[in-house]
């Protein structure tokens, strides 16, 4: 992460590292805006041919924003396993 020269590079490095560490199909970095709003800073799917972003549900974002630990540290990792149908 220390090699990143820009915010975009840092976000990409963090996202790549998370996808190496977690067996998820996709990942995203959400940045806090004013209040309880978040915006997507970066997203990536393991399959390089998939470029679409599936938004995090409003319920998960609401729960994250309400967590006391989030408000204190301004960081969180949200994971879930979704079985293929």
C-alpha positions as CSV (number, residue, x, y, z in Angstrom):
1,X,0.0,0.0,0.0
2,X,2.9,2.3,0.6
3,X,3.7,2.2,-3.1
4,X,0.4,3.9,-4.0
5,X,0.9,7.5,-5.3
6,X,-2.8,8.3,-5.7
7,X,-6.1,7.5,-4.0
8,X,-7.2,5.4,-7.0
9,X,-4.0,3.3,-6.8
10,X,-4.4,2.8,-3.1
11,X,-8.0,1.7,-3.5
12,X,-7.0,-0.8,-6.3
13,X,-4.2,-2.2,-4.1
14,X,-6.5,-2.7,-1.1
15,X,-9.2,-4.3,-3.3
16,X,-6.7,-6.6,-4.9
17,X,-5.4,-7.6,-1.4
18,X,-8.9,-8.3,-0.1
19,X,-9.7,-10.5,-3.1
20,X,-6.5,-12.4,-2.5
21,X,-7.4,-13.0,1.2
22,X,-11.1,-13.7,0.9
23,X,-12.7,-16.3,-1.4
24,X,-15.2,-13.8,-2.7
25,X,-16.4,-13.6,-6.4
26,X,-16.4,-9.8,-6.2
27,X,-15.5,-6.9,-4.0
28,X,-16.0,-3.2,-3.7
29,X,-14.6,-0.3,-1.7
30,X,-17.3,2.1,-0.4
31,X,-16.3,5.5,0.8
32,X,-18.4,7.4,3.4
33,X,-20.0,10.7,2.2
34,X,-22.1,13.0,4.3
35,X,-24.4,11.5,6.9
36,X,-25.1,7.8,6.1
37,X,-24.4,8.0,2.4
38,X,-21.7,5.9,0.7
39,X,-20.3,5.9,-2.8
40,X,-18.4,3.2,-4.7
41,X,-14.7,4.1,-5.0
42,X,-13.8,0.8,-6.8
43,X,-15.2,-2.6,-7.6
44,X,-13.9,-5.7,-9.2
45,X,-15.0,-9.2,-10.1
46,X,-12.6,-12.2,-10.1
47,X,-13.7,-12.8,-13.7
48,X,-12.0,-10.0,-15.7
49,X,-14.8,-10.2,-18.3
50,X,-17.4,-9.1,-15.7
51,X,-17.4,-5.3,-15.4
52,X,-20.8,-4.6,-13.9
53,X,-21.3,-3.6,-10.2
54,X,-24.0,-5.1,-8.2
55,X,-24.9,-2.5,-5.5
56,X,-24.8,-3.3,-1.8
57,X,-28.3,-3.5,-0.5
58,X,-29.6,-0.4,1.3
59,X,-30.3,-2.6,4.4
60,X,-26.6,-3.5,4.6
61,X,-25.5,0.1,4.2
62,X,-28.0,1.2,6.8
63,X,-26.8,-1.5,9.3
64,X,-23.2,-0.5,8.6
65,X,-23.8,3.1,9.2
66,X,-25.6,2.4,12.4
67,X,-22.8,0.3,13.9
68,X,-21.0,2.1,16.7
69,X,-17.6,0.6,15.7
70,X,-18.1,2.1,12.2
71,X,-18.7,5.6,13.5
72,X,-15.6,5.4,15.8
73,X,-13.1,4.0,13.3
74,X,-14.6,4.9,9.9
75,X,-13.6,1.5,8.6
76,X,-15.5,-1.8,8.2
77,X,-15.3,-5.0,6.2
78,X,-18.6,-6.5,5.2
79,X,-18.6,-10.1,3.9
80,X,-21.2,-12.5,2.9
81,X,-21.4,-15.8,1.1
82,X,-24.1,-16.1,-1.6
83,X,-24.6,-19.6,-2.9
84,X,-24.8,-20.0,-6.7
85,X,-28.3,-21.0,-7.9
